């Protein structure tokens, strides 16, 4: 039976814009009296939710509102959402860096958190001294820390500088040592923010492996990242935050799917039902959609499954030889390939048509891609419609399905599985 280790009930965090503190000293005293009497904060107001782009008349804002969930021992919980969704505020509350304005948090066990570069480090102390300082903060004895010391230093890769004050460390060295300390001093709960993005690819791989080990040892990990491959590979459950509220909580792949389909990070379906269709007097484009092998719309692609680019267009005139073509670009607008239907009939009569271009599995590497949809006639070449950014989608990977022990990010735009012949010749 799973044992609950964290419970959050109706938590909210309110900030006053442009000021430090909650108001006057007398207001703070009044808040304290109401709190010890078990009454609601008298200064909590019904005010704007957390939308950085919105204009409002109040100088108070809810960074978090009505947050309730629980986490079991050994669970790896991912938290996803756009910048400003409240992810870091939630982690700071869980780490007890700040307290909630309303609501209650129950935590069983020691927490080690890595929220930003240098969290918990004293800049004047050396790396060695900071390891012992962090261990003491976690409630460990000096002997317990000594038994882990060599392992921490080896993992961090900063042995040469371990007796140097950490104020002289680069941001990458800071993160390496901070993560090594947090992950090896045996906390019951490990909280990691996007700060791992500071490290290089090799170190991120080590961190991912270490977090899997931590959860395998029955400890709990709470992980925030914008890297959906990392979230999908590591997390068993996921929370989607938006505007300071929980949109949904559940299976990681379902939540990642919902997040990528909801936020502006992707566009996997577009139509022109209201007119203004791309095209000319020969042909117009009606819709473009990303689909799976079952012809169902999808919000993102996975490396190990084929995907289809489906688009519907209408031919308005007779006597044209028309070639549908799809252009695939990287997020930097580098051309990956052009897919053209070379089997187009000699003449295509007027009517509405649907075409699908299939991209095979194990071809595209992880990353963000852009789809351009076009229809062209030749001799002379005329482009009848060209929607250069019809779709924007992400390809993610489950590292557990690679089938080998190499867990670095594989370079390149494409990464096909190719046939090899190996022969012993002597």
C-alpha positions as CSV (number, residue, x, y, z in Angstrom):
1,X,0.0,0.0,0.0
2,X,1.4,3.4,-0.9
3,X,2.3,5.7,1.9
4,X,1.4,9.4,1.6
5,X,4.4,11.6,2.2
6,X,3.1,15.0,1.1
7,X,-0.4,16.5,1.4
8,X,-1.3,20.0,0.2
9,X,-4.8,21.3,1.0
10,X,-6.3,24.5,-0.5
11,X,-2.9,26.3,-0.6
12,X,-2.8,29.8,-2.0
13,X,0.0,32.3,-2.2
14,X,-0.7,36.0,-2.5
15,X,1.9,38.7,-3.3
16,X,1.7,42.5,-3.2
17,X,3.1,43.9,-6.5
18,X,5.9,46.4,-6.2
19,X,6.4,46.0,-2.5
20,X,8.4,43.8,0.0
21,X,6.3,42.4,2.8
22,X,2.6,42.0,3.4
23,X,1.7,45.5,4.5
24,X,2.0,47.4,7.8
25,X,3.3,45.9,11.1
26,X,-0.2,46.2,12.6
27,X,-1.5,44.1,9.7
28,X,1.1,41.5,10.3
29,X,0.1,41.3,14.0
30,X,-3.5,41.0,13.0
31,X,-2.7,38.2,10.6
32,X,-0.7,36.4,13.3
33,X,-3.6,36.6,15.8
34,X,-6.1,35.3,13.3
35,X,-3.8,32.4,12.4
36,X,-3.2,31.2,15.9
37,X,-7.0,31.3,16.5
38,X,-7.6,29.2,13.4
39,X,-9.4,32.0,11.5
40,X,-9.0,33.1,7.9
41,X,-6.5,35.8,7.0
42,X,-8.6,39.1,7.1
43,X,-6.5,40.7,4.4
44,X,-6.8,38.0,1.8
45,X,-8.9,39.4,-1.0
46,X,-10.6,38.1,-4.0
47,X,-8.2,39.5,-6.6
48,X,-6.6,38.8,-10.0
49,X,-5.2,35.4,-10.8
50,X,-1.7,35.0,-11.9
51,X,-1.6,36.3,-15.5
52,X,1.5,38.3,-16.1
53,X,0.2,39.7,-19.4
54,X,-3.1,40.9,-18.0
55,X,-3.7,44.5,-16.8
56,X,-5.5,44.8,-13.4
57,X,-6.4,47.5,-11.0
58,X,-5.2,45.7,-7.8
59,X,-1.7,45.6,-6.5
60,X,-2.3,42.1,-5.1
61,X,-2.1,38.9,-7.1
62,X,-2.5,35.2,-6.5
63,X,0.7,33.4,-7.5
64,X,-1.1,30.2,-6.5
65,X,-4.7,29.5,-5.8
66,X,-6.7,26.4,-4.5
67,X,-3.8,24.0,-4.8
68,X,-4.6,20.5,-3.4
69,X,-2.9,17.2,-4.1
70,X,-0.9,14.4,-2.4
71,X,2.3,12.6,-3.2
72,X,3.2,9.1,-2.2
73,X,6.5,7.7,-1.1
74,X,8.7,6.7,-4.0
75,X,6.7,8.7,-6.5
76,X,8.3,10.9,-9.1
77,X,6.0,13.8,-9.7
78,X,6.5,16.2,-12.6
79,X,5.2,19.7,-12.6
80,X,4.7,21.4,-16.0
81,X,3.4,24.8,-17.1
82,X,4.4,28.0,-18.9
83,X,6.7,30.6,-17.3
84,X,4.6,32.4,-14.6
85,X,2.3,29.4,-14.0
86,X,3.4,29.2,-10.3
87,X,5.7,26.2,-10.5
88,X,8.7,27.8,-8.7
89,X,6.4,29.4,-6.1
90,X,4.9,25.9,-5.3
91,X,8.4,24.4,-5.0
92,X,9.4,27.3,-2.6
93,X,6.4,26.6,-0.4
94,X,7.2,22.9,-0.4
95,X,10.8,23.6,0.5
96,X,9.7,26.0,3.2
97,X,11.6,28.9,1.6
98,X,8.3,30.8,1.8
99,X,5.0,30.1,3.5
100,X,1.5,29.9,2.0
101,X,-0.9,32.8,2.5
102,X,-3.7,30.3,3.0
103,X,-4.0,26.5,3.2
104,X,-2.1,23.7,4.8
105,X,0.9,21.6,3.9
106,X,1.9,18.3,5.6
107,X,5.3,16.8,4.9
108,X,6.7,13.6,6.4
109,X,10.5,13.5,6.1
110,X,13.5,15.5,5.3
111,X,13.5,17.7,2.1
112,X,16.5,18.6,0.0
113,X,15.8,21.2,-2.7
114,X,17.6,22.6,-5.6
115,X,15.6,25.6,-6.7
116,X,18.3,27.9,-8.2
117,X,22.0,28.1,-8.6
118,X,23.7,28.0,-5.2
119,X,20.6,27.2,-3.2
120,X,21.7,26.7,0.4
121,X,25.4,27.4,-0.2
122,X,27.4,30.0,1.7
123,X,29.6,31.8,-0.9
124,X,32.5,32.3,1.4
125,X,32.8,28.7,2.4
126,X,34.6,26.1,0.3
127,X,32.8,23.2,-1.5
128,X,34.0,20.8,1.2
129,X,32.6,23.0,4.0
130,X,29.3,23.6,2.1
131,X,28.8,19.8,1.8
132,X,29.0,19.5,5.6
133,X,26.9,22.6,6.1
134,X,24.1,21.2,3.9
135,X,24.3,17.8,5.6
136,X,23.9,19.5,9.0
137,X,20.9,21.4,7.7
138,X,19.3,18.1,6.7
139,X,19.9,16.8,10.2
140,X,22.7,14.4,9.4
141,X,25.7,13.7,11.6
142,X,29.2,14.5,10.6
143,X,30.0,10.8,10.3
144,X,27.0,10.2,8.0
145,X,28.2,13.0,5.8
146,X,31.8,11.6,5.7
147,X,30.5,8.3,4.5
148,X,28.9,10.0,1.5
149,X,31.6,12.7,0.9
150,X,33.7,10.9,-1.7
151,X,30.6,9.8,-3.6
152,X,29.3,13.4,-3.7
153,X,32.6,14.8,-4.9
154,X,33.0,12.1,-7.6
155,X,29.5,12.7,-8.9
156,X,29.9,16.5,-9.0
157,X,33.2,16.4,-10.9
158,X,34.7,19.4,-9.0
159,X,37.3,17.5,-7.0
160,X,40.1,19.8,-8.1
161,X,38.2,22.8,-6.6
162,X,36.6,21.3,-3.6
163,X,38.6,23.5,-1.2
164,X,38.0,26.6,-3.2
165,X,35.3,29.1,-2.0
166,X,32.1,28.5,-4.0
167,X,31.8,32.1,-4.8
168,X,34.5,31.5,-7.4
169,X,32.6,28.6,-9.0
170,X,31.0,28.9,-12.4
171,X,27.2,28.5,-12.5
172,X,27.7,25.0,-13.9
173,X,30.1,24.0,-11.1
174,X,27.6,25.4,-8.6
175,X,24.8,23.3,-9.9
176,X,27.0,20.1,-10.1
177,X,28.0,20.3,-6.5
178,X,24.5,21.5,-5.3
179,X,22.7,18.6,-7.0
180,X,25.3,16.1,-5.8
181,X,24.8,17.2,-2.2
182,X,21.0,17.3,-2.5
183,X,20.8,13.8,-4.1
184,X,23.3,11.9,-2.0
185,X,22.6,13.0,1.5
186,X,19.6,10.8,1.7
187,X,16.6,13.1,2.0
188,X,13.2,11.5,1.9
189,X,12.1,14.1,-0.6
190,X,14.2,15.6,-3.4
191,X,12.9,18.8,-5.1
192,X,14.5,19.9,-8.4
193,X,13.7,22.9,-10.4
194,X,14.7,23.8,-14.0
195,X,18.1,24.7,-12.7
196,X,19.5,21.5,-14.2
197,X,19.4,23.2,-17.6
198,X,22.5,25.0,-16.5
199,X,24.5,21.8,-16.6
200,X,26.0,20.2,-19.7
201,X,24.4,17.2,-21.5
202,X,26.6,14.6,-19.7
203,X,25.7,16.0,-16.3
204,X,22.0,16.2,-17.1
205,X,22.2,12.5,-18.0
206,X,23.8,11.7,-14.7
207,X,21.2,13.7,-12.8
208,X,18.4,11.9,-14.5
209,X,19.9,8.6,-13.6
210,X,20.4,9.7,-10.1
211,X,16.8,10.8,-9.7
212,X,15.7,7.4,-11.0
213,X,17.9,5.8,-8.4
214,X,16.5,8.0,-5.6
215,X,13.0,7.0,-6.5
216,X,14.0,3.3,-6.7
217,X,15.3,3.6,-3.2
218,X,11.7,4.5,-2.0
219,X,12.3,8.3,-1.8
220,X,10.2,10.9,-3.5
221,X,11.2,13.3,-6.3
222,X,9.4,16.4,-7.4
223,X,10.7,17.6,-10.7
224,X,10.0,20.8,-12.7
225,X,11.2,21.1,-16.3
226,X,10.2,22.5,-19.7
227,X,11.9,19.5,-21.3
228,X,9.1,17.2,-22.0
229,X,11.4,14.3,-22.9
230,X,12.9,14.5,-19.4
231,X,9.4,14.7,-17.8
232,X,8.0,11.9,-19.9
233,X,11.1,9.6,-19.2
234,X,11.4,10.3,-15.4
235,X,8.0,11.0,-13.9
236,X,5.3,8.6,-12.9
237,X,2.6,11.3,-12.3
238,X,2.4,14.9,-13.5
239,X,0.6,18.1,-12.5
240,X,-0.2,20.8,-15.1
241,X,-0.3,24.3,-13.7
242,X,-1.7,27.3,-15.4
243,X,-2.3,30.8,-14.0
244,X,-1.5,29.6,-10.5
245,X,-4.1,26.8,-10.5
246,X,-4.0,23.1,-11.1
247,X,-5.5,22.3,-14.5
248,X,-5.1,18.5,-14.1
249,X,-3.1,15.8,-12.4
250,X,-2.6,12.3,-13.6
251,X,-0.6,9.9,-15.9
252,X,2.5,11.7,-17.2
253,X,1.9,11.1,-20.9
254,X,-1.7,12.3,-20.7
255,X,-0.7,15.5,-18.9
256,X,2.2,16.1,-21.3
257,X,-0.3,15.6,-24.2
258,X,-2.7,18.1,-22.6
259,X,0.0,20.6,-21.9
260,X,1.4,20.6,-25.4
261,X,-2.0,20.8,-27.0
262,X,-3.2,23.6,-24.8
263,X,-0.3,26.0,-24.6
264,X,1.0,28.0,-27.5
265,X,4.2,25.9,-27.6
266,X,2.5,23.8,-30.3
267,X,-0.1,24.0,-33.0
268,X,-1.2,20.6,-34.3
269,X,-4.5,21.5,-36.1
270,X,-5.5,24.5,-38.1
271,X,-8.5,25.1,-40.4
272,X,-10.0,28.0,-42.3
273,X,-13.7,27.4,-41.6
274,X,-14.3,31.1,-41.4
275,X,-12.8,31.9,-44.8
276,X,-9.5,33.6,-45.8
277,X,-8.3,30.2,-47.0
278,X,-4.7,30.2,-48.4
279,X,-4.8,29.7,-52.1
280,X,-5.7,31.1,-55.5
281,X,-8.4,30.7,-58.1
282,X,-7.1,27.1,-58.9
283,X,-7.0,25.6,-55.4
284,X,-7.4,26.5,-51.7
285,X,-6.4,24.9,-48.4
286,X,-9.0,23.9,-45.9
287,X,-7.2,22.3,-42.9
288,X,-3.9,20.7,-41.8
289,X,-3.6,18.2,-38.9
290,X,-1.0,16.0,-37.2
291,X,-2.3,12.5,-36.8
292,X,-1.2,9.1,-35.5
293,X,-1.2,5.7,-37.3
294,X,-4.9,5.3,-36.3
295,X,-5.7,8.6,-38.1
296,X,-6.5,10.3,-34.8
297,X,-5.3,13.9,-34.1
298,X,-2.3,14.0,-31.7
299,X,-0.7,16.8,-29.7
300,X,2.9,15.7,-30.0
301,X,5.0,12.9,-31.6
302,X,7.1,10.2,-30.1
303,X,10.3,9.0,-31.7
304,X,9.2,5.4,-31.9
305,X,5.9,5.9,-33.6
306,X,5.1,7.1,-37.2
307,X,3.1,10.2,-37.6
308,X,1.0,11.7,-40.5
309,X,0.6,15.2,-41.8
310,X,-3.0,15.3,-43.1
311,X,-4.4,18.2,-45.1
312,X,-7.6,18.9,-46.9
313,X,-7.7,21.1,-50.0
314,X,-10.2,22.0,-52.7
315,X,-9.5,22.1,-56.4
316,X,-11.5,24.8,-58.2
317,X,-10.5,24.4,-61.8
318,X,-10.0,21.6,-64.3
319,X,-6.9,20.7,-66.4
320,X,-4.2,21.1,-63.8
321,X,-1.6,18.6,-62.7
322,X,-1.2,19.4,-59.0
323,X,1.4,18.0,-56.6
324,X,0.8,18.2,-52.8
325,X,4.0,18.8,-50.9
326,X,5.0,19.1,-47.3
327,X,8.1,20.9,-46.0
328,X,9.5,20.0,-42.6
329,X,11.7,22.6,-40.7
330,X,13.5,22.6,-37.4
331,X,12.6,25.2,-34.8
332,X,15.5,27.3,-36.3
333,X,13.8,27.1,-39.7
334,X,16.5,24.7,-41.1
335,X,15.0,22.6,-43.9
336,X,14.9,19.0,-42.9
337,X,13.2,17.6,-46.1
338,X,10.4,18.2,-48.6
339,X,7.9,15.4,-49.1
340,X,6.2,15.4,-52.5
341,X,3.5,13.1,-53.9
342,X,5.1,11.9,-57.1
343,X,2.2,9.7,-57.9
344,X,-0.3,12.5,-58.6
345,X,-2.7,11.7,-61.4
346,X,-2.2,13.4,-64.7
347,X,-5.3,15.7,-64.3
348,X,-7.2,16.1,-61.1
349,X,-10.9,17.1,-61.5
350,X,-12.4,19.8,-59.2
351,X,-13.4,18.7,-55.8
352,X,-12.3,18.4,-52.1
353,X,-9.3,16.1,-51.5
354,X,-7.5,14.8,-48.4
355,X,-3.8,13.7,-48.5
356,X,-1.6,12.3,-45.8
357,X,2.2,12.3,-45.8
358,X,3.6,9.7,-43.4
359,X,6.8,10.2,-41.5
360,X,8.2,6.8,-40.4
361,X,9.1,6.0,-36.8
362,X,12.7,6.3,-35.7
363,X,13.5,9.1,-38.2
364,X,13.1,12.5,-36.4
365,X,15.2,13.3,-33.4
366,X,13.6,14.9,-30.3
367,X,12.9,18.6,-30.7
368,X,10.4,21.1,-32.1
369,X,9.5,21.0,-35.8
370,X,7.5,23.2,-38.1
371,X,5.3,21.9,-41.0
372,X,4.7,23.9,-44.2
373,X,1.9,22.7,-46.5
374,X,1.8,23.5,-50.2
375,X,0.1,22.6,-53.5
376,X,2.1,23.1,-56.7
377,X,1.7,22.7,-60.5
378,X,4.6,22.3,-62.8
379,X,5.6,23.5,-66.3
380,X,5.5,26.3,-65.5
381,X,5.9,26.0,-61.7
382,X,3.1,27.7,-59.8
383,X,2.5,27.5,-56.1
384,X,-1.2,27.6,-55.6
385,X,-1.1,27.7,-51.8
386,X,1.8,27.8,-49.3
387,X,1.2,27.8,-45.5
388,X,4.8,28.0,-44.2
389,X,4.0,27.5,-40.5
390,X,0.8,25.4,-40.7
391,X,1.8,23.2,-37.7
392,X,4.3,23.4,-34.9
393,X,4.8,20.2,-32.9
394,X,7.3,18.6,-30.5
395,X,8.9,15.2,-30.9
396,X,9.8,13.6,-27.5
397,X,11.5,10.4,-26.5
398,X,11.0,7.9,-23.7
399,X,14.6,7.1,-22.7
400,X,13.5,3.8,-21.2
401,X,12.7,2.5,-24.7
402,X,16.1,3.0,-26.3
403,X,17.2,-0.6,-25.8
404,X,20.8,0.3,-24.9
405,X,22.7,2.0,-22.1
406,X,23.6,5.2,-24.0
407,X,21.5,7.9,-22.5
408,X,23.1,11.1,-23.9
409,X,21.1,13.2,-26.3
410,X,21.8,11.8,-29.7
411,X,22.9,14.7,-32.0
412,X,21.4,15.5,-35.4
413,X,18.1,16.4,-36.9
414,X,17.3,12.8,-37.9
415,X,18.3,9.6,-36.2
416,X,17.1,6.6,-38.2
417,X,17.7,3.0,-37.2
418,X,20.0,1.7,-40.0
419,X,21.0,-1.8,-41.0
420,X,24.6,-2.9,-40.3
421,X,26.7,-5.8,-41.5
422,X,29.4,-6.9,-39.2
423,X,31.8,-9.7,-40.2
424,X,34.8,-11.2,-38.6
425,X,37.5,-11.2,-41.3
426,X,40.4,-12.7,-39.5
